[in-house]
Amino acid sequence: MIDFKALAQKYGTPLYVYDFDYMTAQYEELKSAFRGRKSIIAYAVKANSNLSVVKHFAKMGSGADCVSIGEVRRAFLAGIPAYKIIFSGVGKSDDEIREAIERDILYINVESEAELGRVELIAKELGKAARISIRVNPNIDPKTHPYISTGLHDNKFGVDLGTAKRMYIKANNSENLDPVGIHFHIGSQLTELEPIREAAVIVADLVRSLEALDIELKFFDVGGGLGIKYKDEETIKPYDYAQAILSTLTGLDMTILCEPGRFLTANAGYFVTKVLYEKQNGEKRFVVVDGAMNDLLRPSLYNAYHEIEALTQTQEETRPVDIVGPVCESGDFFAKDYPLPPLNHNDLLVIKSAGAYGFGMGSNYNTRGRAAEVAIENGKDRLIRKRESFDDLIALEQEFLED
Ligand SMILES: *Cc1c(COP(=O)(O)O)cnc(C)c1O
């Protein structure tokens, strides 16, 4: 049991709290599901990019899946070795590609023919052969929220099978490209196994047809996307997930790469916010809290559900309430018509499943400093990011003030 009241007193609110031991358990469960094959779990840094979080995974032997050079630098800073770092994303700049090649990471996940051309050119300038993998878009409906679906031709990610094959042939014939992997990532918050299995079948078949052309790939990168329980979702068991993927790889001697983000951190995280006011607009009940959409955007962005627990003395019955923040947007809410008892000034609300795509999607909108972040490990708490001060917020502007 985490003592949120004590943490709120010690560190203030709004506050992010992460249970590192939960992250460990999730990592170990997934890693052991793939035993029997060589595998690298490459933590998707964007889910929660706090350096102490990334370091926590580094210490367990995790790699990193990065979607910007900033994330690659974070992975290095946190102690993840170059040979476990991969770089994905549809729009890598020349500078990002150059640095990734110079740093000799495991591979760059290439997402278009045009990008393959840039990678080849930059590797040539550097006198190197860039290790690459190609992101295949298997045109599978992952049956998740459209904003986090990525494996359909309607989505911007990856290339179709025919294009992928052409790109592998080109890469294999280039002195400056070294094709080592194949990648797919069909979406996030996946709760059905069948789309994942279908995608793996399609991609494994492509691997076999490449082998027939003497193009041998080492890494079968299945992306991330394992769903978690926010409310009452039936989730996929890591063991079943691993089995479904491994069953498509018969006859192929490849190392599995898996890029979970949400699965590792979401349910390890809590967003703690303090009640400022209750108010009633006609029939409508609101509770206004000190956290806002600039801290935790998912409800505003995806209408995402987060379980909310009220830490209050009141014993009265719950009534539906909209939980809203101070930001000047009607979209600034954490929940609508959520059943909560009457609340008093300074009561705490604990918003659950906030460890992934929480802090990282935050902003300084309305000149609000971002929340502090705290880790809990072995029953001890420690600060892992300071609360942003007003001075932090204006630091890059102040010098331009003219008098
Ligand atoms: C976002 C992302 C992930 C992680 O997704 P989760 O749903 O958090 O597991 C993995 N791989 C790629 C390429 C991504 O873009």
The ligand as an ORCA input file, in Angstrom:
! r2SCAN-3c Opt
* xyz 0 1
  C       4.745      3.685    -29.127
  C       5.536      2.566    -29.664
  C       5.776      1.424    -28.895
  C       5.192      1.218    -27.517
  O       3.814      1.091    -27.541
  P       3.032      0.603    -26.227
  O       1.629      0.550    -26.650
  O       3.272      1.613    -25.167
  O       3.577     -0.731    -25.848
  C       6.569      0.447    -29.441
  N       7.104      0.565    -30.675
  C       6.880      1.648    -31.438
  C       7.491      1.732    -32.776
  C       6.092      2.686    -30.969
  O       5.868      3.751    -31.739
*
